[in-house]
Amino acid sequence: MILQPGTLVVSCQAREDNPLHGPAFMAAMARAALAGGAAGIRANGAADIAAIRAITDLPIIGLNKRWRPDFPVYITPDFAAAHEVSAAGADIIALDATPRPRPGDPVATLVARIHAELGRAVMADIATLEEGLAAAAFGVDYVATTLSGYTDETSHLKGADLALLAALVASCPVPVIAEGRFDTPALVARAFELGAHAVVVGTAITNPLEITRRFAAAVPA
């Protein structure tokens, strides 16, 4: 299953320290997002993905976060992680496609194995134009701006990276997904104006803990 042009994808994820952590909560969140107009879901981990797959046949972008102290790459870092989310029902597998050290196969091999052995599309989460073009050359199906601002090279960047989005749309041969701090309707609209194939929104919709903190910060001391 592919992402249609003009798709709003809602990222339904909650870490263990979030009261909404767990498959039942994420399935309910996904149901609400879909009822509100989302046409796809991004979710982390086999349990959450399976729960969401049970309530929708719309596209699911699956990832598998595995933190290790010896590697900076944690978004679907190896084939075993990809296999888990594929088996749970993800249509598209998102992975960190930056050139940073990772366990297991290099990016090009991992992409090829996902295509050949799992029959799934691949979304490359990247932080720079060069990384996006390299990922496209590896044969990924989508390139996403997800990691801009979250790598050492791009940590100085704040807000949605519209410049990266525009550069990728202008030069990348595969559909470009806008993701990463696209946290207002105006930014989502601007992303589509710039040529984004789809836009992923997460915290601004699905993380009431962080949303409340933003409002609480405005309360006079």
Sequence and secondary structure as in RCSB ss.txt:
>XXXX:A:sequence
MILQPGTLVVSCQAREDNPLHGPAFMAAMARAALAGGAAGIRANGAADIAAIRAITDLPIIGLNKRWRPDFPVYI
TPDFAAAHEVSAAGADIIALDATPRPRPGDPVATLVARIHAELGRAVMADIATLEEGLAAAAFGVDYVATTLSGY
TDETSHLKGADLALLAALVASCPVPVIAEGRFDTPALVARAFELGAHAVVVGTAITNPLEITRRFAAAVPA
>XXXX:A:secstr
    TTEEEEEE   TTSTT SHHHHHHHHHHHHHHT  EEEEESHHHHHHHHTT  S EEEE B  BTTBS  B
S SHHHHHHHHHHT SEEEEE SSS  SSS HHHHHHHIIIII  EEEEE SSHHHHHHHHHTT SEEE TTTTS
SGGGTT  S  HHHHHHHHHH SS EEEESS  SHHHHHHHHHTT SEEEE HHHH HHHHHHHHHTTS  
